């Protein structure tokens, strides 16, 4: 158990330590060569420890009768902290979404369902951030005189640019979905995914709001805000509280959900039966 505990500490500590070292180098702090060599050696040692512990747990799982996939999953869950696993999972799904974006495909939008995009308020900001990241990468390549540091930071910067693009791509290819049966799937890229059964939808209306604070915020009264560009345009009231999972694993329950859709009226129309369809005049001013 001590080996597992050590591996979990290593998994939670290596990435922040490397990040701090990179920030020091970016800030112009003179880091002795011995420290750089020691840091790289520590990373290699940490990876070796992770590999040894994972191998032991995997073999133990196989001896207990688990399949290869089950044994691998159990070993990773034991060694890697939940928050780190979720972050890695978000990155993998975002990079997969980048491939779907290039192929002009969408994720999990069945035939007959309504796909509701929501990237309108953030598109300009994301491309602006992407431009700044590219400029920063080029400037650092021109200004940093140390070849080793230059190569390391170039890899980090290029990967950062790729992640920014992947985050936007994940929002494009993973829209909100209103199923043919009236069910609702509310998403934000690869970070948030809430499924609402058709029977749980009590009412839906177009309502523009500008909530403050985090993009995913649960109010004390059970109202969940999923804002894009600091705004929501659709309010859905539920017949009973529905559980959701935050991007880092926190859980909660909401009886009302407010989220953004670029075309809120089409979402409300799809969620509302014809016999009780609301008047378009219910779009409230911001």
Order of alpha helices (4+ residues) and beta strands (2+ residues): alpha-alpha-alpha-alpha-beta-alpha-alpha-beta-beta-beta-beta-beta-beta-beta-beta-alpha
